[in-house]
């Protein structure tokens, strides 16, 4: 199994916190109907996908 990126935690509880935080930021960006909100949503979506892919690799 490849090593995880350094800024990502090594347990599922902290990984779930990071993932939920990224999803909340994405949701806030989607609620704001302006270009800045869309930019925040896009960036938050990418971070959410990264957190989700790292979270799946963590062991229980």
N, CA and C atoms as a LAMMPS dump frame, in Angstrom:
ITEM: TIMESTEP
0
ITEM: NUMBER OF ATOMS
180
ITEM: BOX BOUNDS ff ff ff
-5.0000000000000000e+02 5.0000000000000000e+02
-5.0000000000000000e+02 5.0000000000000000e+02
-5.0000000000000000e+02 5.0000000000000000e+02
ITEM: ATOMS id mol type element x y z
1 1 1 N 0.85 -1.178 0
2 1 2 C 0 0 0
3 1 3 C 0.894 1.239 0
4 2 1 N 0.6 2.222 -0.868
5 2 2 C 1.428 3.431 -0.908
6 2 3 C 1.263 4.264 0.363
7 3 1 N 2.307 5.008 0.679
8 3 2 C 2.269 5.868 1.863
9 3 3 C 1.299 7.032 1.638
10 4 1 N 0.629 7.448 2.697
11 4 2 C -0.291 8.581 2.618
12 4 3 C 0.49 9.887 2.602
13 5 1 N -0.149 10.909 2.121
14 5 2 C 0.469 12.23 2.122
15 5 3 C 0.692 12.693 3.561
16 6 1 N 1.7 13.476 3.793
17 6 2 C 2.064 13.898 5.143
18 6 3 C 0.98 14.674 5.888
19 7 1 N 0.258 15.626 5.263
20 7 2 C -0.696 16.397 6.055
21 7 3 C -1.95 15.624 6.448
22 8 1 N -2.077 14.377 6.019
23 8 2 C -3.285 13.622 6.326
24 8 3 C -3.059 12.76 7.566
25 9 1 N -4.028 12.697 8.473
26 9 2 C -3.86 11.912 9.705
27 9 3 C -3.823 10.412 9.416
28 10 1 N -3.408 9.652 10.387
29 10 2 C -3.287 8.208 10.205
30 10 3 C -4.391 7.419 10.912
31 11 1 N -5.449 8.085 11.384
32 11 2 C -6.574 7.337 11.956
33 11 3 C -7.879 7.822 11.322
34 12 1 N -8.884 6.961 11.361
35 12 2 C -10.138 7.237 10.661
36 12 3 C -10.943 8.353 11.296
37 13 1 N -10.859 8.523 12.598
38 13 2 C -11.637 9.577 13.258
39 13 3 C -11.184 10.956 12.779
40 14 1 N -9.886 11.211 12.78
41 14 2 C -9.397 12.505 12.311
42 14 3 C -9.596 12.668 10.809
43 15 1 N -9.503 11.58 10.069
44 15 2 C -9.768 11.638 8.634
45 15 3 C -11.205 12.009 8.338
46 16 1 N -12.124 11.469 9.133
47 16 2 C -13.545 11.8 8.952
48 16 3 C -13.794 13.268 9.27
49 17 1 N -13.108 13.805 10.255
50 17 2 C -13.254 15.228 10.575
51 17 3 C -12.788 16.106 9.42
52 18 1 N -11.65 15.76 8.83
53 18 2 C -11.164 16.55 7.695
54 18 3 C -12.126 16.457 6.514
55 19 1 N -12.622 15.267 6.253
56 19 2 C -13.551 15.092 5.134
57 19 3 C -14.834 15.882 5.357
58 20 1 N -15.384 15.831 6.553
59 20 2 C -16.624 16.564 6.807
60 20 3 C -16.397 18.069 6.751
61 21 1 N -15.244 18.544 7.208
62 21 2 C -14.934 19.969 7.115
63 21 3 C -14.854 20.412 5.655
64 22 1 N -14.214 19.603 4.823
65 22 2 C -14.115 19.94 3.4
66 22 3 C -15.494 19.957 2.741
67 23 1 N -16.364 19.041 3.136
68 23 2 C -17.714 19.014 2.566
69 23 3 C -18.546 20.213 3.014
70 24 1 N -18.362 20.64 4.25
71 24 2 C -19.082 21.831 4.729
72 24 3 C -18.627 23.065 3.963
73 25 1 N -17.328 23.213 3.744
74 25 2 C -16.814 24.363 2.991
75 25 3 C -17.345 24.333 1.564
76 26 1 N -17.409 23.147 0.961
77 26 2 C -17.967 23.024 -0.383
78 26 3 C -19.439 23.43 -0.403
79 27 1 N -20.185 23.001 0.6
80 27 2 C -21.611 23.354 0.678
81 27 3 C -21.814 24.851 0.831
82 28 1 N -20.993 25.486 1.636
83 28 2 C -21.089 26.942 1.807
84 28 3 C -20.814 27.64 0.483
85 29 1 N -19.83 27.15 -0.25
86 29 2 C -19.544 27.729 -1.558
87 29 3 C -20.688 27.564 -2.533
88 30 1 N -21.402 26.438 -2.443
89 30 2 C -22.54 26.214 -3.342
90 30 3 C -23.733 27.082 -2.982
91 31 1 N -23.873 27.42 -1.716
92 31 2 C -24.99 28.265 -1.283
93 31 3 C -24.816 29.695 -1.794
94 32 1 N -23.575 30.186 -1.803
95 32 2 C -23.3 31.542 -2.283
96 32 3 C -23.34 31.531 -3.815
97 33 1 N -24.322 32.176 -4.381
98 33 2 C -24.493 32.17 -5.835
99 33 3 C -23.758 33.343 -6.465
100 34 1 N -22.439 33.252 -6.433
101 34 2 C -21.609 34.249 -7.112
102 34 3 C -20.291 33.577 -7.507
103 35 1 N -19.466 34.213 -8.331
104 35 2 C -18.229 33.581 -8.792
105 35 3 C -17.271 33.177 -7.663
106 36 1 N -17.223 33.947 -6.602
107 36 2 C -16.347 33.583 -5.489
108 36 3 C -16.85 32.299 -4.828
109 37 1 N -18.144 32.189 -4.641
110 37 2 C -18.728 30.98 -4.067
111 37 3 C -18.487 29.762 -4.935
112 38 1 N -18.585 29.93 -6.249
113 38 2 C -18.338 28.819 -7.159
114 38 3 C -16.87 28.4 -7.11
115 39 1 N -15.984 29.371 -6.961
116 39 2 C -14.556 29.053 -6.841
117 39 3 C -14.28 28.279 -5.55
118 40 1 N -14.903 28.729 -4.465
119 40 2 C -14.742 28.027 -3.182
120 40 3 C -15.309 26.613 -3.292
121 41 1 N -16.452 26.479 -3.938
122 41 2 C -17.071 25.158 -4.097
123 41 3 C -16.192 24.241 -4.948
124 42 1 N -15.619 24.766 -6.006
125 42 2 C -14.739 23.955 -6.848
126 42 3 C -13.499 23.496 -6.116
127 43 1 N -12.872 24.417 -5.418
128 43 2 C -11.679 24.072 -4.657
129 43 3 C -12.03 23.117 -3.513
130 44 1 N -13.132 23.387 -2.825
131 44 2 C -13.569 22.502 -1.752
132 44 3 C -13.92 21.113 -2.26
133 45 1 N -14.488 21.046 -3.449
134 45 2 C -14.801 19.749 -4.05
135 45 3 C -13.547 18.937 -4.333
136 46 1 N -12.521 19.604 -4.832
137 46 2 C -11.26 18.903 -5.086
138 46 3 C -10.616 18.418 -3.786
139 47 1 N -10.653 19.256 -2.769
140 47 2 C -10.104 18.86 -1.467
141 47 3 C -10.924 17.712 -0.885
142 48 1 N -12.24 17.75 -1.061
143 48 2 C -13.095 16.671 -0.565
144 48 3 C -12.762 15.349 -1.248
145 49 1 N -12.554 15.392 -2.547
146 49 2 C -12.182 14.163 -3.259
147 49 3 C -10.845 13.623 -2.776
148 50 1 N -9.894 14.514 -2.528
149 50 2 C -8.598 14.082 -2.014
150 50 3 C -8.748 13.47 -0.623
151 51 1 N -9.505 14.122 0.251
152 51 2 C -9.712 13.6 1.612
153 51 3 C -10.428 12.26 1.578
154 52 1 N -11.404 12.123 0.693
155 52 2 C -12.142 10.876 0.581
156 52 3 C -11.237 9.746 0.104
157 53 1 N -10.377 10.026 -0.874
158 53 2 C -9.494 8.973 -1.365
159 53 3 C -8.48 8.566 -0.292
160 54 1 N -8.007 9.503 0.488
161 54 2 C -7.095 9.16 1.59
162 54 3 C -7.835 8.432 2.704
163 55 1 N -9.057 8.834 2.985
164 55 2 C -9.856 8.205 4.043
165 55 3 C -10.116 6.732 3.731
166 56 1 N -10.368 6.427 2.468
167 56 2 C -10.627 5.038 2.095
168 56 3 C -9.438 4.143 2.337
169 57 1 N -8.223 4.699 2.274
170 57 2 C -7.016 3.895 2.469
171 57 3 C -6.65 3.678 3.933
172 58 1 N -7.286 4.435 4.826
173 58 2 C -6.96 4.283 6.242
174 58 3 C -7.546 2.993 6.8
175 59 1 N -6.812 2.386 7.703
176 59 2 C -7.317 1.178 8.357
177 59 3 C -8.106 1.578 9.592
178 60 1 N -8.961 0.709 10.027
179 60 2 C -9.821 1.008 11.183
180 60 3 C -9.061 1.166 12.422
